[in-house]
Amino acid sequence: MSHSLATVSFSVDRSMKEDLDRLSSEEGRSKSDLFREMYNYYRFKIALRRVQEHGALIAARLGLGSDDEVYEYLNKNK
């Protein structure tokens, strides 16, 4: 599968740019690689939060009030 690349340009404060340059050098990775990893991590956090919110709604509907009750329910209903 081929990926077409696009350039993204945005401004950051000077200290953030210097930190990104330093991090890129220390890690031996391009700034683009670091940005992609940060972006993917952020997207993962959003997806995880949605799953947690959905799980909390289901737990509430089942009358489960604590994590321990959820674990007990899940283990009981394997």
Backbone as a ProteinNet text record, in pm:
[ID]
protein_1_A
[PRIMARY]
MSHSLATVSFSVDRSMKEDLDRLSSEEGRSKSDLFREMYNYYRFKIALRRVQEHGALIAARLGLGSDDEVYEYLNKNK
[TERTIARY]
85.6	0	90.8	70.9	154	83	160.1	107.4	151.2	58.1	100.1	127	230.8	271.6	221.4	194.4	154.5	232.4	257.4	329.9	230.6	257.4	176.6	268.6	219.1	299.7	221	285.3	221.4	328.2	287	381.2	377.7	493.8	507.2	601.5	601.8	694.9	837.8	931.9	1072	1122.7	1085.5	1135.7	1083	959.4	905.8	980.7	1011	1086.3	1225	1290.2	1423.3	1417.1	1313.7	1296.5	1271.1	1188.2	1160.9	1287.7	1366.1	1493.9	1585.5	1594.7	1680.3	1630.5	1499.8	1441.1	1464.2	1444.6	1466.6	1609.8	1704	1845.4	1876.6	1827.3	1853.3	1795.2	1676.2	1608.9	1657.6	1729.3	1773.9	1656.6	1553.1	1432	1397.6	1327.3	1288.6	1176.2	1163	1052.8	919.1	915.4	792.7	755.2	855.1	828.5	775.2	837.5	791.6	649.2	619.2	484.3	383.8	415.8	323.5	297.5	403.6	385.4	298.5	321	238.6	93.7	72.9	-61.5	-132.2	-62.4	-121.7	-153.2	-65.7	-90.7	-214	-226.5	-342	-470.6	-467.5	-586	-621.2	-519.9	-543.2	-610.3	-561.6	-621	-767.8	-800	-939	-1024	-976.8	-1050.5	-1067	-961.5	-968.7	-1069.8	-1070.2	-1165.7	-1309.4	-1333	-1467.9	-1508.7	-1415.6	-1443.9	-1473.9	-1394.8	-1416.8	-1552.3	-1588	-1717.6	-1831.5	-1818.1	-1920.9	-1929.9	-1815.4	-1813.2	-1876.4	-1852.9	-1912.9	-2064.7	-2115.1	-2260.2	-2320.2	-2254.1	-2302.6	-2297.4	-2188.3	-2176.4	-2288.1	-2317.8	-2424.3	-2559	-2584.3	-2710.2	-2723	-2609.1	-2609.2	-2607.6	-2599.9	-2598.1	-2463.5	-2359.6	-2225.6	-2161.3	-2123.7	-2075.7	-1925.8	-1854.2	-1708.7	-1637.4	-1508.7	-1428.2	-1430.9	-1426.5	-1430.6	-1559.2	-1671.2	-1799	-1798.9	-1738.6	-1729.8	-1645.9	-1528.3	-1441.8	-1512.3	-1582.5	-1656.8	-1764.1	-1836.5	-1941.4	-1881.7	-1772.2	-1709.7	-1657.7	-1596.5	-1543.2	-1655.5	-1765.9	-1878.9	-1947.9	-1945.9	-2019.4	-1929.3	-1820.6	-1729.4	-1792.5
-115.9	0	123	212.7	332.8	447.1	531.3	647.5	773.3	861.2	989.1	1084.1	1159.3	1248.9	1389.3	1459.8	1599.9	1675.6	1800.1	1884	1961.3	1963.4	2039.7	2144.5	2264.5	2371.7	2441.4	2460.4	2533.1	2597.9	2694.9	2770	2721.1	2720.6	2690.6	2794.5	2806.4	2902.3	2849.5	2940.5	2907.8	2796.8	2799.9	2697.9	2559.3	2551.6	2422.3	2371	2460.3	2420.5	2371.2	2442.6	2400.5	2265.3	2246.4	2118.6	2006	2033	1932.6	1899.5	2000.1	1975.9	1888.5	1921.2	1845.2	1701.2	1685	1551.5	1468.9	1530.9	1462.9	1413.5	1499.1	1462.2	1349.3	1363	1260.9	1125.3	1125.8	1001.8	945.5	1029.6	985.6	964.2	1045.9	1033	1170.1	1167.6	1294.9	1360	1490.6	1562.6	1511.2	1472.2	1415.5	1285.6	1200.6	1075.2	1104.2	1199.2	1233.9	1288	1373.1	1427.2	1315.7	1223.2	1112.3	1030.2	1004.9	928.4	1004.9	1135.3	1216.6	1217.3	1230.8	1232.3	1099.1	990	857.5	834.3	880	868.1	948.4	1069	1152.6	1086.6	1032.6	963.6	842.5	768.8	654.6	700.1	811.2	861.8	898.4	958.7	993.6	866.6	767.3	641.9	572	569.3	505.7	576	708.4	784.1	751.4	738.1	702.6	563.7	470	334.5	336.9	413	421.9	485.2	590.2	654.5	559	486.8	389.7	279.1	231.6	128	175.2	301.4	356.5	361.7	396.4	397.6	257.9	161	23	-25.2	3.9	-36.4	25.9	152.9	220.3	154.8	120.7	53.2	-82.1	-146.3	-276.2	-262.2	-138.5	-114.6	-141.8	-138.9	-164.8	-30.9	-13.4	116.6	131.5	22.1	32.1	-57.2	-32.8	-117.8	-262.1	-281.5	-417.7	-488.9	-417.2	-477.2	-511.2	-426.5	-453.7	-578.4	-587.4	-704.9	-831.1	-822.6	-938.7	-980.3	-882.8	-911.2	-978.2	-923.5	-979.3	-1119.8	-1143.9	-1276.6	-1377.6	-1332.2	-1421.1	-1460.4	-1373.2	-1395.9	-1429.5	-1502.4	-1543.1	-1649.7
0	0	0	-94.7	-98.9	-28.7	33.6	103.8	30.3	6	-50.7	65.6	54.3	161	135.1	241.8	234.6	340.4	316.5	411.1	496.5	626.2	720.7	782	792	848.5	958.1	1074.8	1184	1269.7	1348.5	1432	1576.2	1638.7	1781.3	1840.6	1972.2	2030.6	2017	2024.6	1999.6	2092	2219.3	2312.1	2275	2224.9	2183	2060	1967.3	1848.4	1886.2	1977.4	2021.5	2092.3	2173.4	2242.3	2142.4	2041.7	1938.4	1860.7	1826.4	1757.5	1842.9	1971.8	2063.8	2076.9	2093.6	2107.7	1981.7	1867.7	1740.3	1729.6	1768	1762.9	1861.2	1983.9	2086.4	2047.4	1988.5	1951.8	1818.4	1741.4	1609.7	1514.5	1531.9	1449.7	1393.3	1283.6	1223	1304.3	1288.8	1353.4	1300.7	1175.2	1118.6	1189.1	1213.7	1286.2	1426.1	1494.5	1629.4	1626.3	1527.9	1516.8	1491	1400	1371.8	1497	1575.2	1698.2	1797.6	1811.9	1902.9	1856.9	1727.2	1671.3	1697.5	1669.6	1692.5	1839.9	1928.5	2072.4	2111.5	2059.4	2089.3	2040.2	1917.8	1864.2	1950.1	1996.3	2084.4	2213.5	2271.5	2395.9	2375.8	2262.2	2233.2	2223.9	2150.1	2134.8	2269.8	2349.6	2480.9	2570.3	2568.5	2649.7	2608.7	2478.3	2430.8	2477.9	2471.8	2519.8	2669.3	2745.7	2889.8	2921	2847.3	2870.2	2837.5	2727	2689.7	2793.9	2839.1	2942.2	3071.7	3107	3228.6	3216.9	3098.8	3078.3	3092.3	3033.5	3042.7	3187.1	3256.2	3396.4	3479.2	3455.5	3530	3501.7	3376.7	3341.4	3410.1	3432.3	3499.9	3651.8	3698.9	3842.9	3906.8	3828	3879.1	3913.2	4039.7	4083.6	4096.4	4101.7	4120.2	4019.2	4003.1	3914.7	3961.8	4094.3	4148.2	4108.8	4112.1	4072	3923	3842.6	3699.1	3675.6	3740.1	3723.7	3769.7	3882.2	3932.5	3831.5	3778.5	3680.2	3556.9	3507.3	3387.2	3411.4	3526	3556.8	3578.1	3634	3659.9	3529.9	3430.9	3307.4	3189.4	3215.6	3106.4	3021.7
[MASK]
++++++++++++++++++++++++++++++++++++++++++++++++++++++++++++++++++++++++++++++

